[in-house]
Structures are given as structure tokens and as C-alpha cells.
Amino acid sequence: MSRPAVTPPRLAAGLASFLAFATLFFALAWLATQVLAPSEPLVAPAARVHVVERYDTLWKIARRYYPDRDPREVVWALRQANPGVDPGSLRLEQEVILPGRRPGEEEVSTR
């Protein structure tokens, strides 16, 4: 049984298909890096961190650092800023990232 001959038209059609696929692939890969890459870091390099002490809870941390805000909202923001932290079992000396304040708000001193 003989193999079909590769003719210039078949070769050109195959090459055109390959180039179209490769162009689409790299265009989608580039687009994914533009869409999925955050324009700003998720956590600022100088983010404030609280080191968990004995008997700390997210509620207590919220009340300590943000006494002027509703603790429920702050606990929600703490959970968003720390997705790997289990709020039911904080460990001693575990670091909890404190969410930033809105622009224009003054910092609250820690106790």
C-alpha cells in the first residue's frame, strides 16, 4: 500500500491550519495573563499583620484594630484577606493579615 503523496497544496493547507491554531493559542494565553493577573498586588508589601495571642478570635482582633467599625464587616474583611485561616481554630503566633483602610481614613493605633 502506498502513502499518498504530499503535494504543495496539501502542505500549504496543513501549514495554514497549524499557523492559525498556534496564533489562536498564543493569543488566548496572552489574554489570560492580562485578565487573570492582578494590576495591583492582593496584599500590599507593607501590609499590617497581627500575631495571634492566647484567646484571640477574629472578633477580638476586629474590635482591637477597628473599634469604630462594625465588627461583623471587619471579620468578613479579615476572612477575605486570610483565606487559609480557619476562624474557629486560630493558632498561637499565627499571622493574620489586617485589611487596609479606605483612602482618606486615618489609622487606628493598636492597644
Helices and strands as residue ranges (DSSP letters): H 8-36, E 49-51, H 58-65, H 71-81, E 95-97
